[in-house]
Amino acid sequence: MFAGMFPRKPSKEEAMKQLRSHATYFGAWVLVLRVTPHLLNYFQKEELHLDL
């Protein structure tokens, strides 16, 4: 019905290139989220104590 409505299917090489770049970005974000609490704890001036 509306042929221009659906995007063209990318070639296999282009799709693999995009998948690798997206996987790299995702891995970098996971690394940032995992390392940030450790860095914040390392650079914290005073130790945090919870009084229960």
C-alpha positions, 0 to 999 in steps of 0.5 A: 500500500505505502511502499515508501513507509517502510525503510529499506533493509540494510546490507549484511555488512552494514548491519554487522558494522552498526551492531558492533558499534552499538555493542561497543557503546552499550559496553562502554555505558555498562563499564561507566555504570559499574566503575562510577560507584567505586571511583566515588567511594575511592575519592570520598573524604570521610567514610560513610557509616550507617547507624542502625 
